[in-house]
Amino acid sequence: MRYISLFVLLAFVLAILSFSMLFTVRFTESAVKTTFGKAGENSIIVEPGLHFKAPFPIQSVTKYDTRTRIVQARSETQQTADDFQVIVEAFLTYKVEDPLKFFRAFSNAGDRPIDHYIKAEDSVLQDVLRSSLGETSKFSITDLYSSQSNSSALPELEAQVLDQIVRGGSGGSPLADYGITVTFVGIDRIILPEDTTDAVITRMGANRDRLAERYESEGRSQARAIEAKAKSDADKIRAFAQRRADEILAKGEAEAAPYLAQQNVNPDLAVFIQNIRLMRESMAKKFTLIFSTSDYGMQLFDPNILQNTQNELPVPQGNNSGALSSSDSED
């Protein structure tokens, strides 16, 4: 029983020593191992796995997450290049690039890594982001709000703000001195105050009127050019058709000249032959001739004349004939 108690006590002591002398670093972390609160060049541990240290308070370990973190800036009023007031909301993403510099810059905020992050974001990143948003003054309101797709200057503004932040803003220290790397800057939105909105709408209306006038002018110019080209093409086609017609007419007259010369020898005979040819060609097809009954020789085809003729003819009588024959016999 005594040996069992000693074994349990020894195991407990070993567990306490292991807990205080061993630590792990994940692949998404980097650690700073300090000795009596001091960190040197060999204090950074970036290899993931199990590591050793002296028990507290001789050595301690502060681990930082190396993944990207985000900082949202408070809304700030900025002035554009054309003297408009706008409210800009922006954010940035960053990560701890040099754990040793980051520890030396913000370890006085507390013992926990979260305390270091909060101080870095509140005292450095927020300030440098707000000061760098002053780059908005280099852009006009029409650059930020464009009526054409993919022509907004927001990406250029974000790039310039990022460049300012990397250099530490206006008169600040570069963020590399804090062991911080900013990876991206984005503009959430740009809000127009009411007065600015009215002015922008008025200016946009005037700009659209200018664009409409320009497009109408260009349209009229193009219409005149199209009409001139169409008229020129029509004149060319008309002239070509006239020349071709004159050529065909001249050729026809040249080919008809020998025949006309022969016909002029006896014009009456030529006209008679042409009439005969016309009659022969006409009679070869089914046709209808219409004559007036008043023409000479056509009266017999008038039905009324035939009826009148029948009425005027004497109708022979049988009794009269018999009587006539008797009389004749007596005589």
BELURFEN-V895148 format. One record per backbone hydrogen bond with DSSP energy under -1.0 kcal/mol. CO is the residue of the C=O (numbers start at 0). NH is the residue of the N-H. E is the energy in kcal/mol with one decimal. If there is no record, write none. Layout:
BEGIN
co=CO nh=NH e=E
co=CO nh=NH e=E
END
This chain:
BEGIN
co=0 nh=4 e=-2.0
co=1 nh=5 e=-2.1
co=2 nh=6 e=-2.4
co=3 nh=7 e=-2.5
co=4 nh=8 e=-2.5
co=5 nh=9 e=-2.7
co=6 nh=10 e=-2.5
co=7 nh=11 e=-2.2
co=8 nh=12 e=-2.3
co=9 nh=13 e=-2.6
co=10 nh=14 e=-2.2
co=11 nh=15 e=-2.3
co=12 nh=16 e=-2.6
co=13 nh=17 e=-2.8
co=14 nh=18 e=-2.5
co=15 nh=19 e=-1.8
co=16 nh=20 e=-1.6
co=17 nh=21 e=-2.0
co=20 nh=52 e=-2.2
co=22 nh=50 e=-3.3
co=24 nh=48 e=-2.4
co=25 nh=28 e=-1.6
co=27 nh=65 e=-2.6
co=29 nh=63 e=-3.3
co=30 nh=44 e=-2.8
co=31 nh=61 e=-2.3
co=33 nh=59 e=-1.8
co=34 nh=37 e=-1.5
co=37 nh=34 e=-2.8
co=39 nh=42 e=-1.5
co=42 nh=32 e=-2.7
co=44 nh=30 e=-3.0
co=48 nh=24 e=-2.3
co=50 nh=22 e=-2.3
co=54 nh=57 e=-1.9
co=57 nh=35 e=-2.6
co=59 nh=33 e=-2.7
co=61 nh=31 e=-2.4
co=63 nh=29 e=-2.1
co=68 nh=93 e=-2.6
co=70 nh=91 e=-2.2
co=75 nh=87 e=-3.1
co=77 nh=85 e=-3.0
co=79 nh=82 e=-1.6
co=83 nh=79 e=-2.6
co=85 nh=77 e=-3.5
co=86 nh=190 e=-3.2
co=87 nh=75 e=-2.0
co=88 nh=187 e=-2.0
co=88 nh=188 e=-1.2
co=89 nh=72 e=-2.3
co=90 nh=185 e=-2.5
co=91 nh=70 e=-3.0
co=92 nh=182 e=-2.4
co=92 nh=183 e=-1.2
co=93 nh=68 e=-3.6
co=94 nh=180 e=-2.2
co=97 nh=101 e=-2.3
co=98 nh=102 e=-2.6
co=99 nh=103 e=-2.5
co=100 nh=104 e=-2.0
co=101 nh=105 e=-1.9
co=102 nh=106 e=-1.9
co=105 nh=108 e=-1.6
co=106 nh=109 e=-1.2
co=111 nh=115 e=-1.2
co=112 nh=116 e=-2.3
co=113 nh=117 e=-2.3
co=114 nh=118 e=-2.1
co=115 nh=119 e=-2.4
co=116 nh=120 e=-2.5
co=117 nh=121 e=-2.8
co=118 nh=122 e=-2.6
co=119 nh=123 e=-1.2
co=119 nh=124 e=-2.5
co=120 nh=125 e=-2.7
co=123 nh=127 e=-2.8
co=124 nh=128 e=-2.3
co=125 nh=129 e=-2.3
co=126 nh=130 e=-2.5
co=127 nh=131 e=-1.9
co=128 nh=132 e=-1.3
co=130 nh=133 e=-1.3
co=131 nh=134 e=-1.9
co=132 nh=135 e=-2.0
co=133 nh=136 e=-1.7
co=134 nh=137 e=-1.8
co=135 nh=138 e=-1.9
co=138 nh=80 e=-2.9
co=139 nh=143 e=-1.5
co=140 nh=144 e=-2.3
co=142 nh=152 e=-2.8
co=147 nh=150 e=-1.2
co=152 nh=156 e=-2.4
co=153 nh=157 e=-2.8
co=154 nh=158 e=-2.1
co=155 nh=159 e=-2.2
co=156 nh=160 e=-2.4
co=157 nh=161 e=-2.3
co=158 nh=162 e=-2.1
co=159 nh=163 e=-2.1
co=160 nh=164 e=-2.4
co=161 nh=165 e=-2.5
co=162 nh=166 e=-1.4
co=163 nh=168 e=-3.5
co=164 nh=167 e=-1.6
co=165 nh=174 e=-1.0
co=168 nh=170 e=-1.1
co=173 nh=176 e=-1.7
co=174 nh=177 e=-1.3
co=174 nh=179 e=-2.0
co=175 nh=178 e=-1.1
co=178 nh=96 e=-2.1
co=178 nh=97 e=-1.7
co=180 nh=94 e=-1.8
co=183 nh=92 e=-2.3
co=185 nh=90 e=-2.3
co=188 nh=88 e=-2.3
co=190 nh=86 e=-2.9
co=192 nh=196 e=-2.9
co=193 nh=197 e=-2.2
co=194 nh=198 e=-2.2
co=195 nh=199 e=-2.8
co=196 nh=200 e=-2.7
co=197 nh=201 e=-2.3
co=198 nh=202 e=-2.5
co=199 nh=203 e=-3.0
co=200 nh=204 e=-2.4
co=201 nh=205 e=-2.3
co=202 nh=206 e=-2.6
co=203 nh=207 e=-2.7
co=204 nh=208 e=-2.2
co=205 nh=209 e=-2.3
co=206 nh=210 e=-2.5
co=207 nh=211 e=-2.9
co=208 nh=212 e=-2.6
co=209 nh=213 e=-2.4
co=210 nh=214 e=-2.8
co=211 nh=215 e=-2.6
co=212 nh=216 e=-2.5
co=213 nh=217 e=-2.7
co=214 nh=218 e=-2.6
co=215 nh=219 e=-2.8
co=216 nh=220 e=-2.4
co=217 nh=221 e=-2.6
co=218 nh=222 e=-2.6
co=219 nh=223 e=-2.6
co=220 nh=224 e=-2.2
co=221 nh=225 e=-2.6
co=222 nh=226 e=-2.9
co=223 nh=227 e=-2.6
co=224 nh=228 e=-2.3
co=225 nh=229 e=-2.8
co=226 nh=230 e=-2.7
co=227 nh=231 e=-2.4
co=228 nh=232 e=-2.8
co=229 nh=233 e=-2.6
co=230 nh=234 e=-2.6
co=231 nh=235 e=-2.2
co=232 nh=236 e=-2.6
co=233 nh=237 e=-3.0
co=234 nh=238 e=-2.6
co=235 nh=239 e=-2.5
co=236 nh=240 e=-2.8
co=237 nh=241 e=-2.4
co=238 nh=242 e=-2.5
co=239 nh=243 e=-2.6
co=240 nh=244 e=-2.6
co=241 nh=245 e=-2.6
co=242 nh=246 e=-2.3
co=243 nh=247 e=-2.6
co=244 nh=248 e=-2.9
co=245 nh=249 e=-2.6
co=246 nh=250 e=-2.4
co=247 nh=251 e=-2.8
co=248 nh=252 e=-2.7
co=249 nh=253 e=-2.3
co=250 nh=254 e=-2.5
co=251 nh=255 e=-2.4
co=252 nh=256 e=-1.3
co=255 nh=259 e=-2.6
co=256 nh=260 e=-2.3
co=257 nh=261 e=-1.9
co=258 nh=262 e=-2.3
co=259 nh=263 e=-2.0
co=261 nh=264 e=-1.1
co=265 nh=269 e=-2.0
co=266 nh=270 e=-2.4
co=267 nh=271 e=-2.6
co=268 nh=272 e=-2.8
co=269 nh=273 e=-2.1
co=270 nh=274 e=-2.2
co=271 nh=275 e=-2.5
co=272 nh=276 e=-2.5
co=273 nh=277 e=-2.3
co=274 nh=278 e=-2.5
co=275 nh=279 e=-2.6
co=276 nh=280 e=-2.4
co=277 nh=281 e=-2.1
co=278 nh=282 e=-2.8
co=279 nh=283 e=-1.0
co=281 nh=284 e=-1.4
co=291 nh=294 e=-1.9
co=294 nh=297 e=-1.9
co=297 nh=300 e=-1.2
co=298 nh=301 e=-1.9
co=301 nh=305 e=-1.6
co=302 nh=306 e=-1.9
co=303 nh=307 e=-2.4
co=304 nh=308 e=-2.0
co=305 nh=309 e=-1.7
co=306 nh=310 e=-1.7
co=307 nh=311 e=-1.5
co=308 nh=312 e=-1.1
co=316 nh=320 e=-1.2
co=317 nh=321 e=-2.0
co=318 nh=322 e=-3.0
co=319 nh=323 e=-2.8
co=320 nh=324 e=-2.2
co=321 nh=325 e=-2.4
co=322 nh=326 e=-2.7
co=323 nh=327 e=-2.3
co=324 nh=328 e=-1.8
co=325 nh=329 e=-2.7
co=326 nh=330 e=-2.6
END
